[in-house]
Amino acid sequence: MNAVVVRTRAVIGLAVALASANVALAVGAHAATIDTIAKQAILLDLTSNTVLFEKNADERMAPSSMSKIMTAYLVFEAIKGGRLTLESTLPVTERAWRMQGSKMFVELHNNIKVDDLLKGVIVQSGNDACIVLAEGLSGSESAFAAQATKKAKELGLTGTNLTNATGWPDPNHYMTARDLALLAEHLIKDFPEYYHYYSMREFKYHGITQGNRNPLLYRGMNVDGMKTGHTEAGGYGLTASGEREGRRLLLVVNGLPSMQSRADESARLIEWGFREFATYSLFKGGETIEQVPVWLGEQDTVPVSVPKDLNVTMARADRSGMKVSLVSSAPVAAPIKKGDVVGKVMITAPGFPGKEVPVVAAQDVEKLGFVGRAFAAAKYLVFGAKS
């Protein structure tokens, strides 16, 4: 079959063409450059699932208290599943009460509401609160850690092993920056109703008011979460997320030498991501992109669309050179079922690695009967393919 070139409506001012090619997927946008003193880092645009910057993102590291994001995730999951409510109370064991490091200052043998314990974990980074939740959910912290590692694998965190609920130093308690980013993304998207905990600037419990340790909450830069961490092995780290002009960025940094460098480097990287890149909306999911020719079908063309909204993030400087192409073998042979992949959309630009997403049929097209096929074949021999 011949490749057919057609014209379609303007897409950000550019024409769309049909040709033959295969489907692939790109996820990076690295035309703009930056560096960091962090040992590990990754910066994502969650709106388009694009990596803007990474450094040693798959290297094992001590996540410190940033792994408490998993503790919160499992609690949110238990609430959503009906095992707990925010008003449920959990008992404080002596082990939880004696836990060292950052503390919520739980009272021995008291029963504390899950809502308060979550604030103690998220705002105050309370190790004691983590153990109360872990023991309440799983019977012991070690059983909770096994559950956390299992959940990590289910979520696709391939470089993660968790041995406790707090991030307490342990050579077998490790994650990668990419895994932390993926976990944070899951929490934001899976439990949007609870994400507001991460924007709380302070929490008072047992007569003690403690401020949120996330330094970017106080810098007026649209950051609304997530979690700091620090151990001797891991250095100073931060997982942070913020939204500006419809774009949500997510940053993970670790291995920084001080609290000040953690605050400054994190702010610099996120501001760079918002300033140098933009996200462009190309097509809505289910929206007809074009009519693709059909071979031996009950109709001559089939409308095609992308399965979900197609957004692309690239350096603002590359925007003027962006080209969008619709690529498919044409005509497509009937029968065609709604949802069948019949091509792809390709986005290219100078300095941009490219992005390709599948295009699917928006409706069924039945195959012609014997007489119809014979007539179509004769017509093709006489007049050739449409162009």
N, C-alpha and C positions, 0 to 999 in steps of 0.2 A: 504494500500500500504506500501511497505517496504521502510525504509530509505536506500539510496544507498550511499556508500562512494567511491569517485573517486579521481584520481590524476589530477592535472592540472599544468600549468606552474608555476614556482617559483614566489612568490610575496614577495618582499624584503627578499628572501632566505627562505621562509616558504611555506609549502604545504597548499592547500585549500581543505576542506572537505565538504561533503554534509550530513546533518542530518535534523531532524525536530525541529522547534522552531517557536516562534512568533516574530513580528517586534516591536522594540522600538527605542528610540533615546536618546543618552547621549550627553551633551554639555560641560562637565567640564573636567579639567585636573589639579588636585591639589596635585600631589605627592610631588612636591617641595613646600616648605612653606616659607612664609614671613609675616610680619606684618607692620602696618603703624600707625602713630599718627593722620592721617586724620580721621575725623569722619565718612565720607562716601567715598567709593572707589570702583572702578571696573576696571579690566584690561582685555582686549579682544584681541585675535588673530583673526583678520578679515579674514585672508586667509582661515581658517578652521572653523570660527564661534565658537571659543572655549573660554570659560571663564577661564582665568589663575588664577585670584584672585578676591575676592570680600569681602567687609566689609560694612554692613548696606546698601547694594546697592538698596534696595526697601524702604528705609526710606525717608519720605518727607523731603525736605531741600529747603533752599532759593538758587536758582541757580545763583542769581546775574547776572552779565553781560554774563555768559555762555548761558543764554537763548536767547542772540542775535543770536545764531546759528539758531534759528527758524526764526528770522527776516530775516536773509540772505536767508534761505531756501525758504521762501515765495516770496522773490524778484527774486531769481533764477527761481522759478517755473513760475512767471509772465513773465519773459523774455523768457523762453522756450515756454510758451503758446502764445506768441505774444502780450501780453498786454503792455509790455515795451521793450525798447532796452537799451543797455548800453549808447547810446547817447541821450536817452530821458532826458528831464529836468523836475524837480519838484520844486514847489515854497516853499519858506521858510516862514512859518507863524510866528507870534509873539510868539505863544506858543512854537514852536520848537526853536526859537532864544533864548528865556528866559530859556530853560531847563538847569538845573544845573548838577553837577557831571562831569564825563569825557566828553570832548567836541571836536568836529571837528572845532568849531568856524565858523559856517555858518553865512552868512550875511542876515540880515532882508530883506525880500521881494525879495531876489535874486532867480534866477532859476538855480539849480545845476544839473549837469549831474548825472545820476544813477551810472555810473562808479565811479565817485568821492565819491558819497554817500556810496557806498559799501566799498570803501577803508576807508572811515571815520568810518564806523561801525566796520569793521574787524580789521584794523590795529590800529586805534586810539580809538576804543571803544566809539565812539561819541554818547552820548544820543541824542543830537540834530539831528544828521544824521538819527538815528532810527525813530524819530518822523516825520521828513520830508518824509521818505519812507512810514511809516505807514499811514500818512494822504494822501499821494499821491496815495497809492494803495486802501485804504478802506474808505477814507473820514474823518476818525477820528481814534485816537489811540485805543479807546475802541472797535470800530468795527474791527480793525485790530487784537486786542487781542482775540476777539471772533473767528475770522477766524483762528488764530494761535492755539487756543485750539481745534477747530474742526479738524484741520490738524493733531494735535498731536494724537487724537483718531484714525484718519484714518491710521496713521503710526504705531499704536499699542503701543503708550505711555500711559500706563494705570494709571500712578501716576502723571499726569501733569495737572495743571490748570494755565493759563497765563492771567494776567490782564493788561499787558502793553507790549510795544515793546522793553524795555530797560533793564529789570531786576531790575528796581527801587523797593526798599523795599515795600512789601505789603504782609500781612499774607496769602492772598489768591493767591499769585503768587508763585507757588511751582513746583518742579520736583523731580525726584529721580535720583540717579547716573546711574541706569540702563537705564532710559528713555533718559538721556542726551547722553549716549553712543549709544543708538539706533538711536537717532536723528542725531548725528554726522556721524554715519555709513551711514545713508540714504543720507545725504548731499554729502559725499565723493563718493558714488556709483551712486547717481542719477544725480549729476552735476559735473562730473570730469573735464569738461571744465572750471569750475569756481573755482575749489579748489585752484588754484595757488594764489588767493588773500591771503590765510591764511599763505603763506610762505613769504610775503612781510615784510621786516624788518623795513621799515619806509615809511611815506607818508607825503608829504608837501602840505599844503592847507592854503590859506589866509596868505601866508608868514610864516607859522609856521610849522616846521618839528617835527613830533612826531614818536617815535619808537614803534614797536610792543611790547606789554606787555608780550608776551609769552616768558618766560625765556629760554625755551629749544631750541628755534631757534638759540641761540647763543652758544650752548655748543658742537657743532660738533658731535651730536649723531643721525643724520638722522631724526630728528623730523622736519616735514614740515607744521604744523598747530597745534592747532586750536584757543581756546579762553580762556582767563582768566576771573575771576570774584572775586568781593569782596564786601561784605556788613557786617555790624555789626552782623546781624542775621546769615548769612551764613558762615562767616569767609573767608579765602582765598581759592579759588578754581581754578582748571585748567582742561580743556578738551584738550588733546594733542594726536596727532597721528604721527607716523613715520614709514618708511619702510626700511628694511635692509635685504639683501640677499633674496629678493622675499617675505618676510613676512611683513605684515602691522599690527602693534599693535595700539590699541586705549585705552587711559587711561582717567578716570575721577576721580578726587579727590576733596574733599571739606571739609570745617571745619578746615582748618589748621590755626595756630596762627599768621603767619607772611609771608611776601613776600619771605623771605629767606627759610623758611621751605617749602613753596609751590614749590620753585625751586628745592631744594635738595631732597625732598620726591618724587616728580614727576620723576626726573632723576633716582633716585635709583630704583623705581618700574619698569620703562620702561627698564632700563638696565638689571634688574633681569629677566624680561620677555624674552628679546632677548638672554640672556646668558644661562638660565637654561632650556629653551624649544626649540624645533625644530618642524618644520612642515614637514611631510613626504607625498609625493604624491604616492597614491596606484593605482588608476585606472583613466583613462580619461573617461569623459562622452561618452557613446555610444560604448566604447571599449568592445569587447567580452571578458568576464571573463572566461566563461566555457560553455560547452554544457550540458544542463540538460535533462535527459531522459523524454520522453513524452509517455503517455498512450493513446492508441487508436487514434493516430494522423497519418496524411499522411506522416510524417517523424518521425524518432525514437527519435530525440533530438531537442531542441530549444536553440539557442545561447542566453545568458543572459548578461546584462550589468547594470551599474549604470546610472541613468538619467543624472547626471552631475558629473564633476570632483570630485573625492573622495580624500580629504586631511585630515590628522589627525595630531593634535598637542599634544605632550606629553613631559614630562620631558626627557631630553637627557639621563639621567641615566636609564630610563625605556626602552629605545629603544631595547636593546639586548633581552628583554623578550617579545617583541611584537609578537602576534599570530593573523593571519588573517584567518577567516573561512567563507566559503560560505555555507549558511544554507537554505534548501528548502525541502518541502515534495516531494519525488520523487518515481515514475514518476509523472509528472504533467499531469492532464487529459486534453485532447483536447475537444473542440476547444480552442485555445489560441490566443489572439489578441496582436499585438505589443503594448508594454507599460503596459501590465498586470503585476501586482506584483506577482512574483513567488518565492520569497525568500528574503534573506537579507545577507549582508556582516557584519560579527561581527569582531571587533578589540578589543583585550584584551592585557593587560600587567600588571605586578605587580605594584601596586600603582596607576594604571590608572583606572578610573571608568568604562571604556568601551564605545564603540560607535557602533551603529547599524544603517545601512542605507538600504533602500529597493533595491532589485534587480528586474529588469523588463525584460520581453521577448523582444528580439531585432527584432523579426519578427512574422508574423502570422503563425499559424499551424492549418490547417483545420482538422476536425474530419473525420476519415475513414467512408466510407459507410457501409451498413449493412454487405455485404460479407466480407469486409476487417476487420470489427470488429469481426465477427465470427471466421475468420482465426486467428486473433491476440489472441482471447480468448483461442482457441484450442492450439495454440502455447505456451501460458502461462501455460496451464494445463500440457502440456507435458514437457516443458523445464524449467518452472519457470521464475522468474524475472531475468533480466540481472544484473550482479554485477561486 
